[in-house]
Amino acid sequence: MSLEWLMDWSWSLDGLRDFIATGIQSFRDCDATALAAVACLLVLFMWYCYHVGREQPRAYATVNALMQSAEANGVQNGYVYCHSPECVRCTHHDGLNQKLYHNLQEYAKRYSWSGMGRIHKGIREQGRYLNSRPSIQKPEVFFLPDLPTMPYFSRDAQKHDVELLERNFQTILCEFETLYKAFSNCSLPQGWKMNSTPSGEWFTFYLVNQGMCVPRNCRRCPRTYRLLGSLRTCIGNNVFGNACISVLSPGTVIAEHYGPTNIRIRCHLGLKTPSNCELVVGGEPQCWAEGRCLLFDDSFLHTAFHEGPPEEGPRVVFMVDLWHPNVAAAERQALDFIFAPGR
C-alpha cells in the first residue's frame, strides 16, 4: 500500500511540474501587447470594484418608510414645516442649477446616464427656460423640456389612479367628515394648516407634504393613507409630491399663482362641491363634481374661488400629485433621487 501511494504521489508531482512548465512557456510565448492590455483591464476592474465598494448608495425612501422617520423632522401641529435652507423647492439662488447638476451626476455615476438626456438638457438650460416661459405657464423651481403642455388633462391620462380614487370616494369623504367635526370645538384643530388668501379661509390637512409623510395626520386617515400606496403614479418620494384634503370656506379666493414644476399633474377628487365654485387654470374655468377627479397642470397660472352661499358649506377636495404621463420611468427614478426630501 505504501509503495503504491508513493508511486501515485510521484506521478502527481511530475504532472504538476509539467503543468507549471507548460504555463510558463505559454506565458513566454504570449504577445507583450496582449499581456499589457490584460494587465490594464485587471487594474481598471480592481479600481472600479474599490470605487463602487467604498460608496454607500442612497436608498430610495418610500412613503411608508418616511412615516417612520418623519417624527424627528420637525412636526408642528401635525404639519411638517421646512426648516432647511438647502430645501430645493424653497431655495431660489444662483447655485441651484449647480446643485441639481451635481445630484444628476451623482445619480448617473451610481446608476446610468441612459434616458437622462431630457433631464440633463433641462438642468443645463434651467435659467433660460424659467425666464423665457410665457406668463401663462411658469414653474417656479424646475421645468422639464419637451413635455406636452396643456392646462387640463383628460381622465385617461392616469386612468387607473383616477378610477381607484373615484371608487374610494365614500371612504375618503367619511374620514374627512370625522376630521371636520373638530372645527366646531376650536379655531384650528391639530393637523390643519391655514393658508394665506386675499379673502376667506383656506385650510389644508396634509398626509404627504413635499415628499414627507405626516405621521400623526396619516394615523387619523388610515384608509385614505393606505389608498395612496395603491396608486401607481403618486409622487411620494420627492419634494414635488403632496397629498392633502383642501377646504375652501364660502367667500374664499385663492390668489393666482404657479406651481413649482411641470413634471406632475395635480388631481382633485371632489368631496363637497357647492354651487359657484370654480378652478381657473391658464384662463380656462372648470367646476368640481362630487366623486369625480379633475386633472390639471398647476405649473400654469391658476386660481380657485368659492362664491357660493354660506348655507351650502365649504368646498372640499382630496388633492394628490401624480406623475405627468409623459415622464418616463427612468426619468421618474432620477427625479426622485435629484429632488429627494432634504437633498
QUIFEN-V310600 format. One record per backbone hydrogen bond with DSSP energy under -0.5 kcal/mol. CO is the residue of the C=O (numbers start at 1). NH is the residue of the N-H. If there is no record, write none. Layout:
# QUIFEN-V310600
co={CO	CO}
nh={NH	NH}
This chain:
# QUIFEN-V310600
co={1	2	3	4	5	6	7	8	9	10	11	12	13	14	15	16	17	18	19	20	21	22	23	24	25	26	27	31	32	33	34	35	36	37	38	39	40	41	42	43	44	45	46	47	48	49	50	52	55	57	60	62	63	64	65	65	66	69	70	74	74	76	77	79	79	81	84	87	90	91	93	95	96	97	98	99	100	101	102	103	104	105	106	107	113	116	117	118	119	120	121	123	125	126	127	128	129	134	136	142	142	143	144	151	153	154	155	156	158	159	160	161	162	163	164	166	168	169	170	171	172	173	174	175	176	177	179	180	181	182	182	189	191	193	193	195	199	201	202	203	204	205	207	208	209	212	213	214	215	216	217	217	218	219	221	222	223	224	225	225	226	226	227	227	228	233	234	238	241	242	243	243	244	244	245	246	247	247	248	249	252	253	253	253	254	257	259	260	260	263	265	266	267	267	268	268	269	270	272	276	278	279	279	280	281	283	284	286	289	292	294	295	296	296	297	298	299	301	302	303	304	305	306	306	309	310	314	315	316	316	317	317	318	319	320	321	322	324	326	328	329	330	331	332	333	334	335	337	339	340}
nh={5	6	7	8	9	10	11	12	13	14	15	16	17	18	19	20	21	22	23	24	25	26	27	28	29	30	30	35	36	37	38	39	40	41	42	43	44	45	46	47	48	49	50	51	52	53	54	55	57	59	62	66	67	68	68	69	70	72	73	76	81	79	191	76	81	83	87	91	92	93	96	99	100	101	102	103	104	105	106	107	108	109	110	111	116	120	121	122	123	124	125	126	129	130	131	132	133	137	301	144	262	145	147	297	295	157	158	159	162	163	164	165	166	167	168	169	172	173	174	175	176	177	178	179	180	181	182	183	184	185	186	192	206	195	204	202	253	249	195	247	193	245	214	243	212	209	215	218	219	220	220	221	221	222	225	226	227	228	228	229	229	230	230	231	231	323	236	241	211	321	207	208	246	319	205	317	203	249	315	252	306	198	199	255	304	302	140	141	142	324	322	296	269	320	270	294	318	291	316	307	305	281	286	303	284	285	281	279	292	270	268	153	266	298	300	259	138	282	257	280	254	278	251	252	312	313	316	248	271	272	246	319	269	244	267	235	265	327	328	332	333	334	335	336	337	338	339	340	239	343}
